[in-house]
Amino acid sequence: MDVSVVVRYRKAVTYGMHALLGALETREPQVRYEVRFGTTVAETATEIEAACRDAARVLVLWSFYSPDADAMAEELAAVRRVFDDPRVTHVAGGVHATAEPQHVLDSGWDVAAIDEGESTVVALVEAVGSGRPLTEVPGLAVRDGDGVALRTLPAIKRPLDEFPSFSLRFRKFGPIEITRGCVYTCRFCQTPFMFSARFRHRGVENVRWHVREMVKAGLKDVRFITPTSLSYGTQTEEPDLAAVEELLAGVKAELPPHGRLFFGSFPSEIRPEHVTPEAMRLLKKYVANDNIIIGAQSGSDRILQAAKRGHGVQSVRDAVRIAVEHGFRPNVDFIFGMPGETPEDAAASLRLAEELTELGARIHAHTFMPLPGTPWRDAEPAFVPADTLRAFDRLAARGDLYGHWRRQQEHATRLARTARAYPRRIPRRRTG
């Protein structure tokens, strides 16, 4: 065996890993390789040790979001304490590695994978398996002689139809990614700044192929990954409901009678200004979900404008009312503590949240995190008043609010500390 690929397989990042595995089986690397899975630290170390007995080189794939970066660095150190070998290369991918490759390398990984991973992972397996320099692989950052991140050529972006969303060989299924990138450049969100501020859609026929393969495997539920559900098929801020209906009708045609289609619910959402009576009637015609996720983020028009959300508070009220009138229970996202938020802004968000719960909505509460790669990466989170947190607890006790706002406060503190330690004004160093 030329190279053994060990996947650190975690529930939080399965969707991305499934796409990488699908890419490997679609564009077979020109080396002999195998794939192993480690679902815990101990299992990952055991698989790496076993792989070293069977293969000349071992490539360990990690992926994580920015809030998990410190915990994953601790896991990596624990794996290395159990088993370490010079033939093993640990690679970190995902949004945090893309935004903060120097932090990732300093945290112990050998390589940071930057940007989209499908083309990169195939080239990486081929390079490791054949012993070629990693500096020849697009989409990576490696340590230069002085420890500074040295970037290779940019990752190659391909149309979504060229790679599947999941792996048939390993039966690793999940939601189908139908759109990548986003034209809405919200200042707190990593998506448009990692995948570019434009939409790239998967074609309807390709989506139908995914559904057929899922049905063959005995699955009956279909969900989607998209930053904004009702933007499918468009390149502007205006929904194309004809394109959405073509997608939903095509998927429904591939499902068995007992199959269920979920759209506009987890793991995706709908922008409030896209919730119209016409759109809700369209969803009712095809979907199985009785709830939708609406991104409100704030009850203050001033904060919404500062965050570049592209809608106002009244759009949120209208969206919840329309959704309820058409038989959906809205789950409405709010982010408290955004940069510049005053006690008056927080109070306005709480008032709106209370108003929406009276209409029949449920609130999904977040606290702001300065995520790497975003315009607000260096922003200090605003203080979330104690009475706001007490209001969260009261609404949660009623069943009208849910979320991990306390844990996100801790993440925000760590992310702000990392941002100060890694000023992004340092010039990038590139190969070639």
Disulfide bonds with the S-S distance in Angstrom:
none
